[in-house]
């Protein structure tokens, strides 16, 4: 069986600003972006790719399901027909159990939710964003 080449959107949520990258199967960066004030009414998403000026999109909704839809639409439109096959998230704090990358089905998300008090500024929003993308 051969692996299928896929483009991946990578989210690295930290502090008030979060980095977003879209990479191809060879790990070449197709896009880079920044999320500011995620989960707040003044959130902003700015994306940049080669050869075009940056595009900024206001994210007035604090509902992360709506935000995920806007992010997916903006990323997809700027990829000119290339598909994003997976979304990767860097979790700020996984407690003592999660120290390596894992696929995050609901039971893993529930375990991560139980350690949210270790990172109350980041982890709740990140988990909401993961769930929102999983539903897309």
C-alpha positions as CSV (number, residue, x, y, z in Angstrom):
1,X,0.0,0.0,0.0
2,X,1.3,3.5,-0.9
3,X,0.8,6.5,1.3
4,X,-1.1,9.4,-0.3
5,X,0.6,12.8,-0.3
6,X,-1.3,15.2,1.8
7,X,-1.2,18.9,2.7
8,X,-1.4,19.6,6.4
9,X,-2.5,22.7,8.3
10,X,-0.5,23.1,11.5
11,X,-1.7,25.2,14.4
12,X,0.7,26.3,17.2
13,X,-1.4,28.1,19.7
14,X,0.4,30.1,22.3
15,X,-0.1,33.3,24.2
16,X,-2.4,35.8,22.5
17,X,-1.0,35.0,19.1
18,X,-1.0,31.7,17.4
19,X,0.9,30.5,14.3
20,X,-0.7,28.7,11.4
21,X,1.2,26.9,8.7
22,X,0.1,24.9,5.7
23,X,2.8,22.4,4.6
24,X,3.0,20.0,1.6
25,X,4.0,16.3,1.8
26,X,7.7,17.3,1.6
27,X,7.3,19.7,4.5
28,X,7.7,22.8,2.4
29,X,5.7,25.7,3.7
30,X,2.8,26.7,1.4
31,X,1.4,29.3,3.7
32,X,2.0,30.9,7.0
33,X,-0.4,32.8,9.1
34,X,-1.2,34.2,12.5
35,X,-4.2,34.1,14.7
36,X,-4.6,36.9,17.2
37,X,-6.9,37.0,20.2
38,X,-8.5,33.6,19.5
39,X,-11.8,33.2,21.2
40,X,-12.3,36.9,21.7
41,X,-14.5,39.3,19.8
42,X,-11.5,41.1,18.2
43,X,-9.9,38.0,16.8
44,X,-7.9,38.4,13.5
45,X,-6.5,35.9,11.1
46,X,-3.7,36.9,8.7
47,X,-2.3,34.5,6.1
48,X,0.6,35.0,3.7
49,X,1.8,32.8,0.8
50,X,4.3,33.3,-1.9
51,X,3.7,35.9,-4.5
52,X,0.6,37.5,-3.0
53,X,0.1,40.1,-0.3
54,X,-1.1,39.1,3.1
55,X,-4.8,38.7,3.7
56,X,-6.4,39.6,7.0
57,X,-9.8,38.4,8.0
58,X,-11.7,39.5,11.1
59,X,-13.1,36.7,13.2
60,X,-15.9,38.5,15.1
61,X,-17.4,35.2,16.4
62,X,-16.1,33.9,19.7
63,X,-17.8,30.6,18.7
64,X,-14.8,28.5,17.6
65,X,-16.9,26.4,15.3
66,X,-17.6,29.5,13.2
67,X,-14.0,30.5,13.5
68,X,-12.8,27.1,12.2
69,X,-15.1,27.5,9.2
70,X,-13.6,30.9,8.4
71,X,-10.1,29.6,8.8
72,X,-10.7,26.6,6.6
73,X,-12.3,28.7,3.9
74,X,-9.5,31.3,3.9
75,X,-6.7,28.7,3.9
76,X,-8.4,26.7,1.1
77,X,-9.1,29.7,-1.1
78,X,-5.5,30.8,-0.9
79,X,-4.2,27.3,-1.8
80,X,-5.7,27.6,-5.3
81,X,-7.5,24.2,-5.4
82,X,-5.0,22.2,-3.3
83,X,-6.7,20.3,-0.5
84,X,-5.8,20.3,3.2
85,X,-6.2,16.6,4.2
86,X,-5.3,16.9,7.9
87,X,-5.0,19.5,10.7
88,X,-2.3,19.2,13.3
89,X,-2.3,21.0,16.6
90,X,0.6,21.6,19.0
91,X,-0.9,21.4,22.5
92,X,0.7,23.6,25.1
93,X,0.3,21.2,28.0
94,X,-0.6,17.5,27.8
95,X,-0.1,16.7,31.5
96,X,2.2,13.8,32.3
97,X,0.7,11.3,29.9
98,X,1.0,13.1,26.5
99,X,4.6,13.8,25.6
100,X,4.5,12.4,22.0
101,X,2.2,13.2,19.1
102,X,-1.1,11.3,19.2
103,X,-4.2,11.2,17.1
104,X,-6.9,12.8,19.2
105,X,-10.3,10.9,19.2
106,X,-12.9,12.0,21.8
107,X,-11.4,10.0,24.6
108,X,-8.0,11.7,24.2
109,X,-9.7,15.1,24.1
110,X,-11.5,14.3,27.3
111,X,-8.2,13.4,29.0
112,X,-6.7,16.6,27.8
113,X,-9.7,18.5,29.1
114,X,-9.1,17.0,32.5
115,X,-5.6,18.7,32.6
116,X,-6.9,22.1,31.3
117,X,-6.3,23.7,34.7
118,X,-2.6,23.3,34.1
119,X,-2.9,25.7,31.1
120,X,-6.2,27.6,31.5
121,X,-5.2,30.4,29.1
122,X,-4.5,28.1,26.1
123,X,-5.8,24.6,26.4
124,X,-9.6,25.2,26.5
125,X,-9.5,27.3,23.3
126,X,-7.2,24.8,21.6
127,X,-9.4,21.9,22.5
128,X,-12.4,23.8,21.2
129,X,-10.6,24.5,17.9
130,X,-9.6,20.8,17.5
131,X,-13.2,19.8,18.0
132,X,-14.4,22.4,15.6
133,X,-12.0,21.2,12.8
134,X,-12.9,17.6,13.6
135,X,-16.5,18.3,12.8
136,X,-15.7,19.8,9.4
